[in-house]
């Protein structure tokens, strides 16, 4: 029985690298969190967090307090971070600024209602 040889394509399109489909989405966006006030007196005012939002939605925070090196927190998604560290402290007047200049501003109104003011589109989350 004769041996068959598989023909390998040498067409450019066939040889171009392809994005792997069994991997998580890639990419990240960095941001800072600025508190205009600190209702608990724990984290302070000004930039208190530097963070990273991954394409998967995972969010990593680096708290810049206390000295000397702060602490790290991990969240499964950006919304969980917002619920726990932003919306739960409405009097702080939190401003989140992304590396491309987009901002989300959480303003506290006299009736303690938080108003989200998104100056540019927030980062898109993969579903």
CNS distance restraints for C-alpha pairs under 8 A (distance, minus, plus):
assign (resid   9 and name CA) (resid  14 and name CA) 6.71 0.50 0.50
assign (resid   9 and name CA) (resid  15 and name CA) 7.77 0.50 0.50
assign (resid  10 and name CA) (resid  14 and name CA) 6.98 0.50 0.50
assign (resid  10 and name CA) (resid  15 and name CA) 6.73 0.50 0.50
assign (resid  11 and name CA) (resid  15 and name CA) 6.42 0.50 0.50
assign (resid  12 and name CA) (resid  16 and name CA) 6.24 0.50 0.50
assign (resid  24 and name CA) (resid  56 and name CA) 6.87 0.50 0.50
assign (resid  25 and name CA) (resid  55 and name CA) 5.66 0.50 0.50
assign (resid  25 and name CA) (resid  56 and name CA) 6.01 0.50 0.50
assign (resid  26 and name CA) (resid  54 and name CA) 7.24 0.50 0.50
assign (resid  26 and name CA) (resid  55 and name CA) 5.52 0.50 0.50
assign (resid  26 and name CA) (resid  56 and name CA) 7.45 0.50 0.50
assign (resid  27 and name CA) (resid  54 and name CA) 5.91 0.50 0.50
assign (resid  27 and name CA) (resid  55 and name CA) 5.20 0.50 0.50
assign (resid  28 and name CA) (resid  52 and name CA) 6.50 0.50 0.50
assign (resid  28 and name CA) (resid  53 and name CA) 5.49 0.50 0.50
assign (resid  28 and name CA) (resid  54 and name CA) 4.24 0.50 0.50
assign (resid  28 and name CA) (resid  55 and name CA) 5.73 0.50 0.50
assign (resid  29 and name CA) (resid  52 and name CA) 5.63 0.50 0.50
assign (resid  29 and name CA) (resid  53 and name CA) 5.11 0.50 0.50
assign (resid  29 and name CA) (resid  54 and name CA) 6.40 0.50 0.50
assign (resid  29 and name CA) (resid  98 and name CA) 6.97 0.50 0.50
assign (resid  29 and name CA) (resid  99 and name CA) 6.61 0.50 0.50
assign (resid  29 and name CA) (resid 123 and name CA) 7.96 0.50 0.50
assign (resid  30 and name CA) (resid  50 and name CA) 7.41 0.50 0.50
assign (resid  30 and name CA) (resid  51 and name CA) 5.58 0.50 0.50
assign (resid  30 and name CA) (resid  52 and name CA) 4.34 0.50 0.50
assign (resid  30 and name CA) (resid  53 and name CA) 6.17 0.50 0.50
assign (resid  30 and name CA) (resid  98 and name CA) 5.86 0.50 0.50
assign (resid  30 and name CA) (resid  99 and name CA) 5.46 0.50 0.50
assign (resid  31 and name CA) (resid  50 and name CA) 5.85 0.50 0.50
assign (resid  31 and name CA) (resid  51 and name CA) 5.15 0.50 0.50
assign (resid  31 and name CA) (resid  52 and name CA) 6.21 0.50 0.50
assign (resid  31 and name CA) (resid  53 and name CA) 7.81 0.50 0.50
assign (resid  31 and name CA) (resid  96 and name CA) 6.67 0.50 0.50
assign (resid  31 and name CA) (resid  97 and name CA) 5.36 0.50 0.50
assign (resid  31 and name CA) (resid  98 and name CA) 4.16 0.50 0.50
assign (resid  31 and name CA) (resid  99 and name CA) 5.69 0.50 0.50
assign (resid  32 and name CA) (resid  47 and name CA) 6.54 0.50 0.50
assign (resid  32 and name CA) (resid  48 and name CA) 7.67 0.50 0.50
assign (resid  32 and name CA) (resid  49 and name CA) 5.62 0.50 0.50
assign (resid  32 and name CA) (resid  50 and name CA) 4.44 0.50 0.50
assign (resid  32 and name CA) (resid  51 and name CA) 6.03 0.50 0.50
assign (resid  32 and name CA) (resid  96 and name CA) 5.72 0.50 0.50
assign (resid  32 and name CA) (resid  97 and name CA) 5.40 0.50 0.50
assign (resid  32 and name CA) (resid  98 and name CA) 6.66 0.50 0.50
assign (resid  33 and name CA) (resid  47 and name CA) 5.51 0.50 0.50
assign (resid  33 and name CA) (resid  48 and name CA) 5.97 0.50 0.50
assign (resid  33 and name CA) (resid  49 and name CA) 5.03 0.50 0.50
assign (resid  33 and name CA) (resid  50 and name CA) 6.39 0.50 0.50
assign (resid  33 and name CA) (resid  51 and name CA) 7.87 0.50 0.50
assign (resid  33 and name CA) (resid  94 and name CA) 6.80 0.50 0.50
assign (resid  33 and name CA) (resid  95 and name CA) 5.83 0.50 0.50
assign (resid  33 and name CA) (resid  96 and name CA) 4.66 0.50 0.50
assign (resid  33 and name CA) (resid  97 and name CA) 6.65 0.50 0.50
assign (resid  34 and name CA) (resid  45 and name CA) 7.06 0.50 0.50
assign (resid  34 and name CA) (resid  46 and name CA) 4.88 0.50 0.50
assign (resid  34 and name CA) (resid  47 and name CA) 4.09 0.50 0.50
assign (resid  34 and name CA) (resid  48 and name CA) 5.95 0.50 0.50
assign (resid  34 and name CA) (resid  49 and name CA) 7.26 0.50 0.50
assign (resid  34 and name CA) (resid  94 and name CA) 5.64 0.50 0.50
assign (resid  34 and name CA) (resid  95 and name CA) 5.11 0.50 0.50
assign (resid  34 and name CA) (resid  96 and name CA) 6.38 0.50 0.50
assign (resid  35 and name CA) (resid  44 and name CA) 7.54 0.50 0.50
assign (resid  35 and name CA) (resid  45 and name CA) 5.08 0.50 0.50
assign (resid  35 and name CA) (resid  46 and name CA) 5.18 0.50 0.50
assign (resid  35 and name CA) (resid  47 and name CA) 6.45 0.50 0.50
assign (resid  35 and name CA) (resid  48 and name CA) 6.96 0.50 0.50
assign (resid  35 and name CA) (resid  92 and name CA) 5.52 0.50 0.50
assign (resid  35 and name CA) (resid  93 and name CA) 5.82 0.50 0.50
assign (resid  35 and name CA) (resid  94 and name CA) 4.60 0.50 0.50
assign (resid  35 and name CA) (resid  95 and name CA) 6.49 0.50 0.50
assign (resid  36 and name CA) (resid  45 and name CA) 5.67 0.50 0.50
assign (resid  36 and name CA) (resid  46 and name CA) 6.06 0.50 0.50
assign (resid  36 and name CA) (resid  92 and name CA) 5.71 0.50 0.50
assign (resid  36 and name CA) (resid  93 and name CA) 5.21 0.50 0.50
assign (resid  36 and name CA) (resid  94 and name CA) 6.28 0.50 0.50
assign (resid  36 and name CA) (resid  95 and name CA) 7.91 0.50 0.50
assign (resid  37 and name CA) (resid  44 and name CA) 7.23 0.50 0.50
assign (resid  37 and name CA) (resid  45 and name CA) 5.26 0.50 0.50
assign (resid  37 and name CA) (resid  46 and name CA) 7.77 0.50 0.50
assign (resid  37 and name CA) (resid  91 and name CA) 7.15 0.50 0.50
assign (resid  37 and name CA) (resid  92 and name CA) 4.60 0.50 0.50
assign (resid  37 and name CA) (resid  93 and name CA) 6.50 0.50 0.50
assign (resid  38 and name CA) (resid  42 and name CA) 7.19 0.50 0.50
assign (resid  38 and name CA) (resid  43 and name CA) 6.85 0.50 0.50
assign (resid  38 and name CA) (resid  44 and name CA) 5.47 0.50 0.50
assign (resid  38 and name CA) (resid  45 and name CA) 5.79 0.50 0.50
assign (resid  38 and name CA) (resid  91 and name CA) 7.61 0.50 0.50
assign (resid  38 and name CA) (resid  92 and name CA) 5.32 0.50 0.50
assign (resid  39 and name CA) (resid  89 and name CA) 7.02 0.50 0.50
assign (resid  39 and name CA) (resid  91 and name CA) 6.31 0.50 0.50
assign (resid  39 and name CA) (resid  92 and name CA) 6.08 0.50 0.50
assign (resid  43 and name CA) (resid  48 and name CA) 6.44 0.50 0.50
assign (resid  43 and name CA) (resid  65 and name CA) 6.17 0.50 0.50
assign (resid  43 and name CA) (resid  66 and name CA) 7.61 0.50 0.50
assign (resid  44 and name CA) (resid  48 and name CA) 6.86 0.50 0.50
assign (resid  47 and name CA) (resid  64 and name CA) 7.91 0.50 0.50
assign (resid  48 and name CA) (resid  63 and name CA) 6.04 0.50 0.50
assign (resid  48 and name CA) (resid  64 and name CA) 5.30 0.50 0.50
assign (resid  48 and name CA) (resid  65 and name CA) 6.86 0.50 0.50
assign (resid  49 and name CA) (resid  61 and name CA) 6.39 0.50 0.50
assign (resid  49 and name CA) (resid  62 and name CA) 5.56 0.50 0.50
assign (resid  49 and name CA) (resid  63 and name CA) 4.61 0.50 0.50
assign (resid  49 and name CA) (resid  64 and name CA) 5.59 0.50 0.50
assign (resid  50 and name CA) (resid  61 and name CA) 6.01 0.50 0.50
assign (resid  50 and name CA) (resid  62 and name CA) 5.29 0.50 0.50
assign (resid  50 and name CA) (resid  63 and name CA) 6.70 0.50 0.50
assign (resid  50 and name CA) (resid  64 and name CA) 7.34 0.50 0.50
assign (resid  51 and name CA) (resid  59 and name CA) 7.14 0.50 0.50
assign (resid  51 and name CA) (resid  60 and name CA) 5.54 0.50 0.50
assign (resid  51 and name CA) (resid  61 and name CA) 4.36 0.50 0.50
assign (resid  51 and name CA) (resid  62 and name CA) 5.90 0.50 0.50
assign (resid  52 and name CA) (resid  59 and name CA) 5.73 0.50 0.50
assign (resid  52 and name CA) (resid  60 and name CA) 5.26 0.50 0.50
assign (resid  52 and name CA) (resid  61 and name CA) 6.61 0.50 0.50
assign (resid  53 and name CA) (resid  57 and name CA) 6.21 0.50 0.50
assign (resid  53 and name CA) (resid  58 and name CA) 6.01 0.50 0.50
assign (resid  53 and name CA) (resid  59 and name CA) 4.58 0.50 0.50
assign (resid  53 and name CA) (resid  60 and name CA) 6.62 0.50 0.50
assign (resid  53 and name CA) (resid  78 and name CA) 7.06 0.50 0.50
assign (resid  54 and name CA) (resid  58 and name CA) 5.38 0.50 0.50
assign (resid  54 and name CA) (resid  59 and name CA) 6.28 0.50 0.50
assign (resid  55 and name CA) (resid 125 and name CA) 6.73 0.50 0.50
assign (resid  55 and name CA) (resid 126 and name CA) 6.68 0.50 0.50
assign (resid  56 and name CA) (resid  77 and name CA) 7.99 0.50 0.50
assign (resid  56 and name CA) (resid 125 and name CA) 6.95 0.50 0.50
assign (resid  56 and name CA) (resid 126 and name CA) 6.09 0.50 0.50
assign (resid  57 and name CA) (resid  76 and name CA) 6.64 0.50 0.50
assign (resid  57 and name CA) (resid  77 and name CA) 4.67 0.50 0.50
assign (resid  57 and name CA) (resid  78 and name CA) 6.09 0.50 0.50
assign (resid  57 and name CA) (resid 125 and name CA) 5.75 0.50 0.50
assign (resid  57 and name CA) (resid 126 and name CA) 6.92 0.50 0.50
assign (resid  58 and name CA) (resid  74 and name CA) 7.41 0.50 0.50
assign (resid  58 and name CA) (resid  75 and name CA) 5.78 0.50 0.50
assign (resid  58 and name CA) (resid  76 and name CA) 4.65 0.50 0.50
assign (resid  58 and name CA) (resid  77 and name CA) 4.69 0.50 0.50
assign (resid  58 and name CA) (resid  78 and name CA) 6.66 0.50 0.50
assign (resid  59 and name CA) (resid  74 and name CA) 5.90 0.50 0.50
assign (resid  59 and name CA) (resid  75 and name CA) 5.07 0.50 0.50
assign (resid  59 and name CA) (resid  76 and name CA) 6.42 0.50 0.50
assign (resid  59 and name CA) (resid  77 and name CA) 5.74 0.50 0.50
assign (resid  59 and name CA) (resid  78 and name CA) 5.62 0.50 0.50
assign (resid  59 and name CA) (resid  81 and name CA) 7.53 0.50 0.50
assign (resid  60 and name CA) (resid  72 and name CA) 7.08 0.50 0.50
assign (resid  60 and name CA) (resid  73 and name CA) 5.77 0.50 0.50
assign (resid  60 and name CA) (resid  74 and name CA) 4.66 0.50 0.50
assign (resid  60 and name CA) (resid  75 and name CA) 6.37 0.50 0.50
assign (resid  61 and name CA) (resid  72 and name CA) 5.55 0.50 0.50
assign (resid  61 and name CA) (resid  73 and name CA) 5.07 0.50 0.50
assign (resid  61 and name CA) (resid  74 and name CA) 6.44 0.50 0.50
assign (resid  62 and name CA) (resid  70 and name CA) 6.81 0.50 0.50
assign (resid  62 and name CA) (resid  71 and name CA) 5.75 0.50 0.50
assign (resid  62 and name CA) (resid  72 and name CA) 4.68 0.50 0.50
assign (resid  62 and name CA) (resid  73 and name CA) 6.66 0.50 0.50
assign (resid  63 and name CA) (resid  70 and name CA) 5.12 0.50 0.50
assign (resid  63 and name CA) (resid  71 and name CA) 5.17 0.50 0.50
assign (resid  63 and name CA) (resid  72 and name CA) 6.22 0.50 0.50
assign (resid  63 and name CA) (resid  73 and name CA) 7.87 0.50 0.50
assign (resid  64 and name CA) (resid  69 and name CA) 6.85 0.50 0.50
assign (resid  64 and name CA) (resid  70 and name CA) 4.80 0.50 0.50
assign (resid  64 and name CA) (resid  71 and name CA) 7.19 0.50 0.50
assign (resid  65 and name CA) (resid  69 and name CA) 7.07 0.50 0.50
assign (resid  65 and name CA) (resid  70 and name CA) 4.52 0.50 0.50
assign (resid  65 and name CA) (resid  71 and name CA) 7.30 0.50 0.50
assign (resid  66 and name CA) (resid  70 and name CA) 5.00 0.50 0.50
assign (resid  66 and name CA) (resid  71 and name CA) 7.85 0.50 0.50
assign (resid  75 and name CA) (resid  80 and name CA) 6.52 0.50 0.50
assign (resid  75 and name CA) (resid  81 and name CA) 6.30 0.50 0.50
assign (resid  76 and name CA) (resid  80 and name CA) 7.22 0.50 0.50
assign (resid  77 and name CA) (resid  81 and name CA) 7.01 0.50 0.50
assign (resid  78 and name CA) (resid  82 and name CA) 6.42 0.50 0.50
assign (resid  79 and name CA) (resid  83 and name CA) 6.15 0.50 0.50
assign (resid  80 and name CA) (resid  84 and name CA) 6.21 0.50 0.50
assign (resid  81 and name CA) (resid  85 and name CA) 5.82 0.50 0.50
assign (resid  81 and name CA) (resid  86 and name CA) 7.40 0.50 0.50
assign (resid  82 and name CA) (resid  86 and name CA) 4.90 0.50 0.50
assign (resid  82 and name CA) (resid  87 and name CA) 6.11 0.50 0.50
assign (resid  83 and name CA) (resid  87 and name CA) 5.13 0.50 0.50
assign (resid  83 and name CA) (resid  88 and name CA) 6.35 0.50 0.50
assign (resid  84 and name CA) (resid  88 and name CA) 5.81 0.50 0.50
assign (resid  85 and name CA) (resid  89 and name CA) 6.80 0.50 0.50
assign (resid  86 and name CA) (resid  90 and name CA) 6.79 0.50 0.50
assign (resid  86 and name CA) (resid  92 and name CA) 7.98 0.50 0.50
assign (resid  86 and name CA) (resid  94 and name CA) 6.69 0.50 0.50
assign (resid  86 and name CA) (resid 106 and name CA) 7.90 0.50 0.50
assign (resid  87 and name CA) (resid 114 and name CA) 7.22 0.50 0.50
assign (resid  90 and name CA) (resid  94 and name CA) 7.96 0.50 0.50
assign (resid  90 and name CA) (resid 106 and name CA) 7.55 0.50 0.50
assign (resid  90 and name CA) (resid 107 and name CA) 7.46 0.50 0.50
assign (resid  90 and name CA) (resid 108 and name CA) 5.67 0.50 0.50
assign (resid  90 and name CA) (resid 112 and name CA) 6.64 0.50 0.50
assign (resid  90 and name CA) (resid 113 and name CA) 7.32 0.50 0.50
assign (resid  90 and name CA) (resid 114 and name CA) 5.91 0.50 0.50
assign (resid  91 and name CA) (resid 107 and name CA) 7.93 0.50 0.50
assign (resid  91 and name CA) (resid 108 and name CA) 5.59 0.50 0.50
assign (resid  91 and name CA) (resid 112 and name CA) 7.18 0.50 0.50
assign (resid  92 and name CA) (resid 108 and name CA) 7.60 0.50 0.50
assign (resid  93 and name CA) (resid 105 and name CA) 7.44 0.50 0.50
assign (resid  93 and name CA) (resid 106 and name CA) 5.59 0.50 0.50
assign (resid  93 and name CA) (resid 107 and name CA) 5.10 0.50 0.50
assign (resid  93 and name CA) (resid 108 and name CA) 6.02 0.50 0.50
assign (resid  94 and name CA) (resid 105 and name CA) 6.09 0.50 0.50
assign (resid  94 and name CA) (resid 106 and name CA) 5.22 0.50 0.50
assign (resid  94 and name CA) (resid 107 and name CA) 7.09 0.50 0.50
assign (resid  95 and name CA) (resid 103 and name CA) 6.83 0.50 0.50
assign (resid  95 and name CA) (resid 104 and name CA) 5.86 0.50 0.50
assign (resid  95 and name CA) (resid 105 and name CA) 4.52 0.50 0.50
assign (resid  95 and name CA) (resid 106 and name CA) 6.23 0.50 0.50
assign (resid  96 and name CA) (resid 103 and name CA) 5.45 0.50 0.50
assign (resid  96 and name CA) (resid 104 and name CA) 5.14 0.50 0.50
assign (resid  96 and name CA) (resid 105 and name CA) 6.40 0.50 0.50
assign (resid  97 and name CA) (resid 101 and name CA) 6.20 0.50 0.50
assign (resid  97 and name CA) (resid 102 and name CA) 5.85 0.50 0.50
assign (resid  97 and name CA) (resid 103 and name CA) 4.45 0.50 0.50
assign (resid  97 and name CA) (resid 104 and name CA) 6.68 0.50 0.50
assign (resid  98 and name CA) (resid 102 and name CA) 5.24 0.50 0.50
assign (resid  98 and name CA) (resid 103 and name CA) 6.20 0.50 0.50
assign (resid 102 and name CA) (resid 118 and name CA) 7.80 0.50 0.50
assign (resid 102 and name CA) (resid 119 and name CA) 6.25 0.50 0.50
assign (resid 102 and name CA) (resid 120 and name CA) 5.00 0.50 0.50
assign (resid 102 and name CA) (resid 121 and name CA) 6.92 0.50 0.50
assign (resid 102 and name CA) (resid 122 and name CA) 7.02 0.50 0.50
assign (resid 103 and name CA) (resid 118 and name CA) 5.95 0.50 0.50
assign (resid 103 and name CA) (resid 119 and name CA) 5.46 0.50 0.50
assign (resid 103 and name CA) (resid 120 and name CA) 6.33 0.50 0.50
assign (resid 103 and name CA) (resid 122 and name CA) 7.63 0.50 0.50
assign (resid 104 and name CA) (resid 116 and name CA) 6.65 0.50 0.50
assign (resid 104 and name CA) (resid 117 and name CA) 5.72 0.50 0.50
assign (resid 104 and name CA) (resid 118 and name CA) 4.48 0.50 0.50
assign (resid 104 and name CA) (resid 119 and name CA) 6.38 0.50 0.50
assign (resid 104 and name CA) (resid 120 and name CA) 7.79 0.50 0.50
assign (resid 104 and name CA) (resid 122 and name CA) 7.40 0.50 0.50
assign (resid 105 and name CA) (resid 115 and name CA) 7.86 0.50 0.50
assign (resid 105 and name CA) (resid 116 and name CA) 5.71 0.50 0.50
assign (resid 105 and name CA) (resid 117 and name CA) 4.95 0.50 0.50
assign (resid 105 and name CA) (resid 118 and name CA) 6.27 0.50 0.50
assign (resid 105 and name CA) (resid 119 and name CA) 7.88 0.50 0.50
assign (resid 106 and name CA) (resid 114 and name CA) 5.97 0.50 0.50
assign (resid 106 and name CA) (resid 115 and name CA) 5.54 0.50 0.50
assign (resid 106 and name CA) (resid 116 and name CA) 4.82 0.50 0.50
assign (resid 106 and name CA) (resid 117 and name CA) 6.41 0.50 0.50
assign (resid 107 and name CA) (resid 114 and name CA) 5.54 0.50 0.50
assign (resid 107 and name CA) (resid 115 and name CA) 5.25 0.50 0.50
assign (resid 107 and name CA) (resid 116 and name CA) 6.70 0.50 0.50
assign (resid 107 and name CA) (resid 117 and name CA) 7.69 0.50 0.50
assign (resid 108 and name CA) (resid 112 and name CA) 5.60 0.50 0.50
assign (resid 108 and name CA) (resid 113 and name CA) 5.88 0.50 0.50
assign (resid 108 and name CA) (resid 114 and name CA) 4.92 0.50 0.50
assign (resid 108 and name CA) (resid 115 and name CA) 6.64 0.50 0.50
assign (resid 109 and name CA) (resid 113 and name CA) 5.41 0.50 0.50
assign (resid 109 and name CA) (resid 114 and name CA) 6.47 0.50 0.50
assign (resid 109 and name CA) (resid 115 and name CA) 7.47 0.50 0.50
assign (resid 118 and name CA) (resid 122 and name CA) 7.17 0.50 0.50
